[in-house]
Amino acid sequence: MGKGGEKGGESGEPEAQIRFYTWEEIQKHNLRTDKWLVIERKVYNVTKWANRHPGGQRVISHCAGEDATDAFQAFHINPTLVQKFLKPLLIGELAPGEPSHDRDKNSQLVEDFRTLRKTAEDMNLFRASPLFFSLYLGHIIVMEVLAWLMLSYFGTGWITTLILACILTTSQAQAGWLQHDFGHLSVFKKSSWNHIVHKFVIGHLKGASANWWNHRHFQHHAKPNIFKKDPDVNMLHVFVLGDTQPVEYGKKKLKYLPYNHQHEYFFLRDQLLKSQLILPFVRTTIPCASPKIGSVDSFPRTSPKSLARLSSPLTAKMFPFALQSSRLCSSLFLESHWFVWVTQMNHIPMEIDSEKHRDWLSSQLAATCNIEQSFFNDWFTGHLNFQIEHHLFPTMPRHNFWKVKPLVKSLCAKYGVQYEEKPLGKAFVDIVGSLKKSGDLWLDAYLHK
């Protein structure tokens, strides 16, 4: 049970009673209807607040019963401002004899990581360069304008169509990386400014919902590659991932698909992901779309407000014509492959398993790897080749990842935490190899266990 205590104020009068809790008690409060968490040794009851949490109730729920200090610092660019929302939720503190970190985590590693973060802050690595992001947005706009001019000047010939598809694919991919920056609050000092521009970029340039992205993506960052917590590894029975899930499926004789061939049909995931964004738009906004098409109606309705645009002003304007000529479809096909292969190369080949309650550094490094740096790799991946640094410091502007990288590698070497880095080509090959390995594990368990 929590223990009570009192503190005297400056006037000598007793202040409100402070309750002290043990980790054993705190860890019991990790249920859907009962959620506590710890931030800097203070205990908060977030049960009712979770549904009002701007980042979604799931991301905060995933930290219930745990020390959420590092996650809290990672996701908020102004922790002092957020404290005013936490204050009414405060119910006590950790008992004086309790360690600051739960579940026997390496306290020295945790403290050294927090020191590293403070060093990065002192080096101004969380300060964005306006010039970098202005030029980045500018080169996307240039591609959009160029596509307009080509269409107006050269017409709709096949050569023009192919060139337009390449230009639109590139602009869409780069707009995707840019919305990622604003979504992580890594550009402006104020959260509200980042949210406004994020909604513009992902809405008007990408045709997706900012709320949908926030609620899914922050769960991924909080618990990467953790089943039931990371939506990116919730494949709806299309894939089996890691080493444990395939064996579990095999033993239970679950065969929704021939998983031993999943490395061969992985490319279909690209189109499935894109269809989740496009098909609701088609049903909601295109008058000629038949309401009887099962594949369209099978998707949930999305807010018409968030579907008032498809991908960019150009592609939205071209959509009725492109639907017939396959111009837009070609662009979407290419961009979806670009997006999925880049985003999955850092995670699928890594450890994918159930919750192990690791410290922030160890949990992120177990689920992520880096790709070698080069000008092309930086541009092609939107700096997601620095996936380790991005996961450790989500609000850090991407152009500073290379500066903090040596500090991260040094800390990992000190504690024997694996820091994996590989060439771009090998990263793509490893996706296929990892899926094949998991598929083979499933087949063996399905046939013999």
C-alpha positions as CSV (number, residue, x, y, z in Angstrom):
1,M,0.0,0.0,0.0
2,G,1.0,3.6,-0.4
3,K,2.4,5.3,2.6
4,G,1.5,8.8,3.7
5,G,3.7,11.7,4.8
6,E,3.5,15.5,5.2
7,K,5.7,18.4,4.3
8,G,5.7,21.8,6.0
9,G,5.4,24.9,3.9
10,E,7.4,28.1,4.5
11,S,4.6,29.3,6.8
12,G,5.0,26.2,8.9
13,E,1.6,24.9,8.0
14,P,1.4,21.3,6.7
15,E,1.0,20.9,3.0
16,A,-1.2,18.3,1.3
17,Q,-0.4,14.7,2.3
18,I,2.1,13.0,-0.1
19,R,1.6,9.3,-0.7
20,F,4.5,7.0,-1.5
21,Y,4.2,3.9,-3.6
22,T,6.3,0.9,-4.4
23,W,7.0,-0.5,-7.9
24,E,5.1,-3.7,-6.9
25,E,2.0,-1.7,-6.4
26,I,2.4,0.6,-9.4
27,Q,2.9,-2.3,-11.8
28,K,-0.6,-3.6,-10.8
29,H,-2.2,-0.5,-12.4
30,N,-1.7,-1.4,-16.0
31,L,-5.3,-2.3,-16.9
32,R,-7.6,-0.8,-19.5
33,T,-9.7,0.8,-16.6
34,D,-6.8,1.5,-14.3
35,K,-3.6,3.1,-15.5
36,W,-0.8,4.6,-13.5
37,L,2.7,5.6,-14.7
38,V,5.8,7.2,-13.3
39,I,7.6,10.3,-14.6
40,E,10.7,11.5,-12.8
41,R,9.7,9.5,-9.7
42,K,6.2,11.1,-9.5
43,V,3.2,8.8,-9.8
44,Y,0.3,9.8,-12.0
45,N,-3.1,8.2,-12.5
46,V,-3.9,8.7,-16.2
47,T,-6.9,6.4,-16.3
48,K,-9.4,9.2,-17.2
49,W,-6.9,11.4,-19.0
50,A,-5.8,8.7,-21.5
51,N,-8.9,9.3,-23.7
52,R,-8.1,13.0,-23.9
53,H,-4.4,12.5,-24.6
54,P,-3.5,14.4,-27.8
55,G,-1.3,11.5,-29.0
56,G,-4.0,9.0,-28.5
57,Q,-5.0,6.9,-25.6
58,R,-3.1,3.8,-26.7
59,V,0.4,5.3,-26.7
60,I,0.0,6.5,-23.1
61,S,-1.7,3.2,-22.1
62,H,1.3,1.2,-23.4
63,C,3.4,2.8,-20.6
64,A,1.0,2.0,-17.8
65,G,2.6,0.5,-14.7
66,E,6.0,1.6,-15.9
67,D,8.6,4.4,-15.7
68,A,7.6,6.6,-18.6
69,T,10.2,9.3,-18.0
70,D,12.2,8.7,-21.2
71,A,9.2,8.3,-23.4
72,F,7.7,11.5,-22.0
73,Q,10.9,13.4,-22.7
74,A,11.2,11.9,-26.2
75,F,7.8,12.9,-27.4
76,H,7.3,16.4,-25.9
77,I,9.3,19.5,-27.1
78,N,8.1,21.5,-24.1
79,P,7.8,19.3,-21.0
80,T,7.2,22.3,-18.8
81,L,4.1,23.2,-20.6
82,V,2.8,19.6,-20.5
83,Q,3.3,19.6,-16.7
84,K,0.2,21.7,-16.2
85,F,-1.8,18.8,-17.6
86,L,0.0,16.3,-15.4
87,K,-0.4,18.2,-12.2
88,P,-4.0,17.3,-11.5
89,L,-3.2,13.7,-12.2
90,L,-0.5,13.5,-9.6
91,I,-1.3,11.0,-6.8
92,G,2.1,10.5,-5.1
93,E,5.7,9.6,-5.5
94,L,8.0,6.6,-5.5
95,A,8.9,5.5,-1.9
96,P,12.3,6.8,-0.9
97,G,13.7,3.3,-0.9
98,E,12.5,2.5,-4.4
99,P,14.8,2.7,-7.4
100,S,14.0,5.3,-10.1
101,H,13.7,2.6,-12.7
102,D,11.4,-0.4,-12.7
103,R,11.9,-4.1,-13.4
104,D,15.6,-4.3,-12.5
105,K,16.8,-2.0,-15.4
106,N,20.4,-1.0,-15.5
107,S,20.1,2.3,-13.6
108,Q,23.6,3.5,-14.7
109,L,22.8,3.0,-18.4
110,V,19.5,4.9,-18.0
111,E,21.3,7.8,-16.3
112,D,24.0,7.9,-18.9
113,F,21.5,8.0,-21.7
114,R,19.7,10.9,-20.0
115,T,23.1,12.6,-19.6
116,L,23.6,12.0,-23.4
117,R,20.3,13.7,-24.1
118,K,21.2,16.7,-22.0
119,T,24.5,16.9,-23.9
120,A,22.6,16.9,-27.2
121,E,20.4,19.7,-25.9
122,D,23.4,21.7,-24.8
123,M,24.8,21.2,-28.3
124,N,21.6,22.7,-29.7
125,L,20.9,19.5,-31.7
126,F,17.2,19.9,-31.1
127,R,17.2,23.2,-32.9
128,A,16.0,23.0,-36.5
129,S,17.6,24.8,-39.4
130,P,14.9,27.0,-41.2
131,L,17.1,27.0,-44.3
132,F,17.2,23.2,-44.5
133,F,13.4,22.7,-44.3
134,S,12.7,25.6,-46.6
135,L,14.9,24.2,-49.3
136,Y,13.4,20.8,-48.7
137,L,9.8,22.0,-49.1
138,G,11.0,24.1,-52.1
139,H,12.3,21.1,-54.0
140,I,9.0,19.3,-53.6
141,I,7.1,22.4,-54.9
142,V,9.5,22.7,-57.8
143,M,8.7,19.1,-58.8
144,E,4.9,19.7,-58.6
145,V,5.2,22.9,-60.7
146,L,7.4,21.1,-63.2
147,A,4.8,18.4,-63.6
148,W,2.1,21.0,-64.2
149,L,4.2,22.7,-66.9
150,M,5.1,19.4,-68.6
151,L,1.4,18.5,-68.7
152,S,0.4,21.9,-70.1
153,Y,3.2,22.1,-72.7
154,F,3.7,18.5,-73.9
155,G,0.2,17.1,-73.5
156,T,-0.6,13.5,-72.6
157,G,1.7,11.4,-74.6
158,W,3.2,8.2,-73.3
159,I,6.7,9.7,-72.8
160,T,5.2,12.6,-70.9
161,T,3.2,10.1,-68.8
162,L,6.2,8.1,-67.8
163,I,8.2,11.2,-66.9
164,L,5.2,12.6,-64.9
165,A,4.9,9.4,-63.0
166,C,8.5,9.5,-62.0
167,I,8.3,13.2,-60.9
168,L,5.1,12.7,-59.0
169,T,6.5,9.6,-57.3
170,T,9.5,11.5,-56.2
171,S,7.6,14.5,-54.9
172,Q,5.1,12.3,-53.1
173,A,7.9,10.3,-51.4
174,Q,9.7,13.4,-50.3
175,A,6.5,15.0,-49.1
176,G,6.1,11.8,-47.0
177,W,9.4,12.3,-45.3
178,L,8.6,16.0,-44.8
179,Q,5.3,15.4,-43.1
180,H,7.1,12.9,-40.8
181,D,9.3,15.8,-39.6
182,F,6.4,18.0,-38.7
183,G,4.5,15.1,-37.2
184,H,7.4,14.6,-34.8
185,L,7.4,18.3,-33.8
186,S,11.0,18.6,-35.0
187,V,10.8,21.7,-37.1
188,F,9.2,24.6,-35.1
189,K,9.7,25.4,-31.4
190,K,5.9,25.5,-30.8
191,S,3.9,22.3,-31.1
192,S,0.9,24.2,-32.6
193,W,2.9,25.4,-35.5
194,N,4.2,21.9,-36.2
195,H,0.7,20.5,-36.0
196,I,-0.7,23.1,-38.4
197,V,2.0,22.5,-41.1
198,H,1.8,18.8,-40.6
199,K,-1.9,18.8,-41.4
200,F,-1.2,20.8,-44.5
201,V,1.6,18.6,-45.8
202,I,0.0,15.2,-45.0
203,G,-3.4,16.5,-46.0
204,H,-2.8,18.5,-49.1
205,L,0.4,16.9,-50.4
206,K,-0.2,13.3,-49.3
207,G,-4.0,13.0,-48.9
208,A,-3.9,11.3,-45.5
209,S,-5.2,12.1,-42.0
210,A,-2.8,13.7,-39.5
211,N,-4.7,12.2,-36.6
212,W,-4.6,8.7,-38.1
213,W,-0.8,9.1,-38.5
214,N,-0.2,10.5,-35.0
215,H,-2.2,7.8,-33.3
216,R,-0.5,5.0,-35.1
217,H,3.1,6.3,-35.4
218,F,3.6,7.3,-31.8
219,Q,2.6,3.8,-30.7
220,H,5.3,2.5,-33.0
221,H,7.9,4.8,-31.5
222,A,6.8,4.1,-27.9
223,K,7.0,0.3,-28.3
224,P,8.7,-0.6,-31.6
225,N,8.4,-4.2,-32.8
226,I,6.3,-5.2,-29.8
227,F,3.3,-7.4,-30.6
228,K,0.0,-5.9,-29.5
229,K,1.6,-2.5,-28.9
230,D,3.2,-1.6,-32.2
231,P,0.6,-1.3,-35.0
232,D,3.3,-1.6,-37.6
233,V,3.9,-5.3,-36.7
234,N,0.1,-6.0,-36.6
235,M,-0.1,-7.6,-40.0
236,L,-3.7,-8.9,-39.7
237,H,-2.6,-12.5,-40.3
238,V,-0.9,-11.6,-43.6
239,F,2.6,-12.1,-42.3
240,V,4.3,-13.9,-39.4
241,L,7.2,-12.0,-38.0
242,G,10.2,-12.6,-35.8
243,D,11.1,-15.9,-34.2
244,T,8.3,-16.6,-31.7
245,Q,5.1,-15.6,-33.6
246,P,5.7,-18.1,-36.5
247,V,6.2,-21.0,-34.0
248,E,3.0,-20.0,-32.1
249,Y,1.0,-19.9,-35.3
250,G,2.5,-23.1,-36.5
251,K,1.7,-25.0,-33.2
252,K,-1.9,-23.7,-33.3
253,K,-2.2,-24.8,-37.0
254,L,-3.1,-21.3,-38.0
255,K,-2.8,-20.8,-41.8
256,Y,-4.5,-17.7,-43.0
257,L,-2.0,-17.5,-45.8
258,P,0.9,-19.7,-46.9
259,Y,3.5,-18.0,-44.7
260,N,6.4,-20.0,-46.1
261,H,5.9,-17.9,-49.2
262,Q,5.5,-14.5,-47.5
263,H,8.9,-13.3,-48.7
264,E,7.5,-13.7,-52.2
265,Y,4.3,-11.8,-51.7
266,F,5.7,-9.0,-49.5
267,F,5.4,-6.5,-52.3
268,L,1.6,-6.8,-52.1
269,R,1.8,-5.1,-48.7
270,D,2.8,-1.9,-50.5
271,Q,-0.4,-1.9,-52.4
272,L,-2.5,-2.9,-49.4
273,L,-1.2,0.0,-47.5
274,K,-1.8,2.4,-50.2
275,S,-5.3,1.1,-50.9
276,Q,-6.2,1.8,-47.3
277,L,-5.7,5.5,-48.1
278,I,-7.0,5.6,-51.6
279,L,-10.1,3.4,-51.7
280,P,-12.0,5.4,-49.1
281,F,-11.2,8.5,-51.1
282,V,-12.5,6.9,-54.3
283,R,-15.8,5.9,-52.6
284,T,-16.3,9.3,-50.9
285,T,-15.3,11.7,-53.6
286,I,-15.6,10.1,-57.0
287,P,-19.3,10.2,-58.2
288,C,-18.8,7.4,-60.8
289,A,-17.4,5.0,-58.2
290,S,-19.8,2.1,-57.8
291,P,-21.1,1.7,-54.2
292,K,-21.4,-2.1,-54.9
293,I,-17.7,-2.7,-55.3
294,G,-17.0,-5.0,-52.4
295,S,-13.3,-4.1,-52.1
296,V,-14.2,-0.4,-51.8
297,D,-17.0,-0.8,-49.3
298,S,-15.0,-3.1,-47.1
299,F,-12.9,-0.2,-46.0
300,P,-14.3,2.0,-43.1
301,R,-15.5,5.4,-44.0
302,T,-13.1,8.2,-43.4
303,S,-14.0,11.8,-42.6
304,P,-14.9,13.7,-45.8
305,K,-13.0,16.6,-44.4
306,S,-9.7,14.6,-44.3
307,L,-10.4,13.1,-47.7
308,A,-11.0,16.5,-49.5
309,R,-7.7,16.0,-51.2
310,L,-5.9,13.0,-52.7
311,S,-2.2,13.7,-52.8
312,S,-1.3,17.0,-54.2
313,P,-3.2,19.8,-56.0
314,L,-1.9,18.4,-59.3
315,T,-2.8,14.8,-58.7
316,A,-6.2,15.8,-57.3
317,K,-6.8,17.8,-60.5
318,M,-5.6,15.0,-62.7
319,F,-7.4,12.2,-60.8
320,P,-10.5,11.6,-63.1
321,F,-8.2,11.5,-66.2
322,A,-5.5,9.6,-64.4
323,L,-7.9,6.9,-63.3
324,Q,-8.4,6.1,-66.9
325,S,-4.9,6.5,-68.2
326,S,-3.1,4.9,-65.2
327,R,-0.9,8.0,-64.8
328,L,-1.7,8.5,-61.2
329,C,-1.9,4.7,-60.5
330,S,1.6,4.4,-61.8
331,S,2.8,7.1,-59.4
332,L,1.0,5.6,-56.5
333,F,2.4,2.1,-57.3
334,L,6.0,3.3,-57.4
335,E,5.7,5.6,-54.4
336,S,4.1,2.9,-52.2
337,H,7.1,0.6,-52.9
338,W,9.5,3.4,-52.1
339,F,7.7,4.1,-48.9
340,V,7.3,0.5,-47.6
341,W,10.8,-0.8,-48.5
342,V,12.5,2.3,-46.8
343,T,10.4,2.2,-43.7
344,Q,10.6,-1.6,-43.2
345,M,14.3,-2.1,-43.8
346,N,15.1,-0.7,-40.4
347,H,12.6,-2.9,-38.4
348,I,11.6,-6.2,-40.0
349,P,15.1,-7.7,-39.9
350,M,15.4,-6.8,-36.2
351,E,14.0,-8.4,-33.1
352,I,10.1,-8.6,-33.1
353,D,8.7,-10.1,-30.0
354,S,6.4,-9.6,-27.0
355,E,7.0,-6.9,-24.3
356,K,10.3,-7.3,-22.4
357,H,10.2,-4.1,-20.4
358,R,13.6,-2.9,-21.5
359,D,15.0,0.6,-20.8
360,W,14.5,3.2,-23.6
361,L,17.9,2.8,-25.2
362,S,17.9,-1.0,-25.2
363,S,14.3,-1.3,-26.5
364,Q,14.9,1.1,-29.4
365,L,18.3,-0.5,-30.4
366,A,16.8,-4.0,-30.4
367,A,14.1,-2.9,-32.9
368,T,16.0,-0.6,-35.2
369,C,19.1,-0.5,-37.3
370,N,20.9,2.2,-39.4
371,I,21.8,2.4,-43.1
372,E,25.2,3.8,-44.1
373,Q,25.3,7.5,-44.7
374,S,25.7,9.1,-48.1
375,F,24.1,12.1,-49.8
376,F,21.8,9.8,-51.8
377,N,20.9,7.6,-48.8
378,D,20.0,10.7,-46.7
379,W,17.8,12.1,-49.5
380,F,16.3,8.8,-50.7
381,T,15.3,7.7,-47.1
382,G,14.5,11.1,-45.7
383,H,17.3,10.6,-43.2
384,L,15.5,7.4,-42.0
385,N,18.9,5.8,-42.6
386,F,19.6,7.2,-39.1
387,Q,16.7,5.2,-37.7
388,I,18.5,4.5,-34.4
389,E,19.1,8.2,-33.6
390,H,15.6,9.1,-34.8
391,H,14.0,6.5,-32.5
392,L,16.1,7.7,-29.5
393,F,15.3,11.3,-30.2
394,P,12.1,11.6,-32.2
395,T,11.9,15.4,-31.9
396,M,15.5,16.0,-33.1
397,P,15.6,17.6,-36.6
398,R,16.9,15.0,-39.0
399,H,19.8,17.1,-40.2
400,N,21.4,16.8,-36.8
401,F,21.3,13.0,-36.6
402,W,24.9,12.6,-37.9
403,K,26.1,14.9,-35.1
404,V,24.7,12.8,-32.3
405,K,25.5,9.5,-33.9
406,P,29.1,9.2,-32.4
407,L,27.7,9.8,-28.9
408,V,25.1,7.1,-29.3
409,K,27.6,4.6,-30.7
410,S,30.0,5.3,-27.8
411,L,27.3,4.8,-25.2
412,C,26.2,1.5,-26.9
413,A,29.8,0.3,-26.9
414,K,30.2,1.1,-23.2
415,Y,27.2,-1.1,-22.3
416,G,27.5,-3.8,-25.0
417,V,24.3,-2.7,-26.7
418,Q,24.4,-3.8,-30.4
419,Y,24.5,-0.8,-32.8
420,E,23.8,-2.3,-36.2
421,E,24.5,-0.4,-39.5
422,K,24.4,-1.8,-43.0
423,P,24.5,-0.8,-46.7
424,L,21.2,0.1,-48.4
425,G,21.1,-2.8,-50.7
426,K,21.8,-5.3,-47.9
427,A,19.0,-3.7,-45.9
428,F,16.5,-4.5,-48.7
429,V,17.8,-8.0,-49.0
430,D,17.5,-8.6,-45.3
431,I,13.8,-7.8,-45.4
432,V,13.3,-10.7,-47.7
433,G,15.7,-13.0,-45.8
434,S,14.0,-12.2,-42.5
435,L,10.5,-12.9,-43.9
436,K,11.7,-16.2,-45.4
437,K,13.3,-17.3,-42.1
438,S,10.0,-16.5,-40.2
439,G,8.0,-18.4,-42.8
440,D,10.3,-21.4,-42.6
441,L,9.9,-21.4,-38.8
442,W,6.1,-21.4,-39.2
443,L,6.1,-24.2,-41.7
444,D,8.3,-26.4,-39.5
445,A,6.1,-25.8,-36.5
446,Y,2.9,-26.3,-38.6
447,L,4.1,-29.7,-39.9
448,H,6.0,-31.1,-37.0
449,K,5.0,-29.6,-33.7
